[in-house]
């Protein structure tokens, strides 16, 4: 979809005989990507399509969506707008860390 100021793409994955052979649940997954002049927005929606009353009616799921950007020099990379964020730092033995500055810059391999 495209309007005067943005472009949106919607990617859909639905269950099939092949998916149910690996994971016996009925589902629909929608991944929406919207791009305009200043922003990139993504949204992931998981819909449980089970219509029966047995134990397969509910399911748990996890996502791991990562954005990758090609950069010429990692030492110059900054991510801003994270002031006050609390996160789990797996590079620090899963310590809970609060960002006090307005940016994140952690490159232990440098």
BELHURA-V966420 format. One record per residue. N is the residue number from 0. RES is the residue in one small letter. PSI is psi in whole degrees, 0 to 359 (none if undefined). BURIAL is 1 if it has 24 or more other ideal C-beta (glycine too) atoms within 12 Angstrom, else 0. D_LAST is the distance of its C-alpha to the last C-alpha in whole Angstrom. Layout:
n,res,psi,burial,d_last
N,RES,PSI,BURIAL,D_LAST
N,RES,PSI,BURIAL,D_LAST
This chain:
n,res,psi,burial,d_last
0,x,142,0,42
1,x,133,0,42
2,x,193,0,43
3,x,335,0,43
4,x,353,0,40
5,x,165,0,38
6,x,135,0,37
7,x,136,0,37
8,x,136,0,37
9,x,122,0,38
10,x,133,0,37
11,x,137,0,39
12,x,127,0,39
13,x,156,0,42
14,x,156,1,43
15,x,179,0,46
16,x,321,0,47
17,x,316,0,44
18,x,321,0,42
19,x,338,0,44
20,x,331,0,45
21,x,325,0,41
22,x,106,0,41
23,x,68,0,45
24,x,147,1,44
25,x,129,1,45
26,x,166,1,43
27,x,130,0,42
28,x,130,1,38
29,x,125,0,38
30,x,115,0,34
31,x,131,0,35
32,x,125,0,33
33,x,129,0,34
34,x,129,0,33
35,x,191,0,34
36,x,331,0,33
37,x,351,0,31
38,x,156,0,30
39,x,120,0,29
40,x,138,0,31
41,x,149,0,31
42,x,132,0,33
43,x,126,0,34
44,x,129,0,37
45,x,125,0,38
46,x,126,0,42
47,x,116,0,44
48,x,13,0,47
49,x,136,0,49
50,x,12,0,52
51,x,184,0,54
52,x,15,0,54
53,x,187,0,53
54,x,340,0,49
55,x,3,0,47
56,x,332,0,48
57,x,154,0,45
58,x,154,0,41
59,x,149,0,38
60,x,157,0,35
61,x,154,0,31
62,x,155,0,29
63,x,80,0,25
64,x,122,0,25
65,x,140,0,21
66,x,132,0,21
67,x,130,0,19
68,x,137,0,18
69,x,126,0,17
70,x,150,0,15
71,x,334,0,14
72,x,104,0,11
73,x,332,0,9
74,x,338,0,8
75,x,4,0,12
76,x,135,0,12
77,x,140,0,15
78,x,121,0,17
79,x,168,0,20
80,x,18,0,23
81,x,11,0,22
82,x,129,0,24
83,x,354,0,25
84,x,135,0,24
85,x,130,0,24
86,x,167,0,22
87,x,119,0,21
88,x,103,0,18
89,x,345,0,17
90,x,348,0,14
91,x,42,0,16
92,x,43,0,19
93,x,31,0,21
94,x,143,0,21
95,x,126,0,23
96,x,137,0,21
97,x,132,0,22
98,x,120,0,21
99,x,333,0,22
100,x,179,0,21
101,x,8,0,21
102,x,163,0,18
103,x,126,0,15
104,x,98,0,11
105,x,105,0,9
106,x,81,0,6
107,x,343,0,6
108,x,354,0,4
109,x,none,0,0
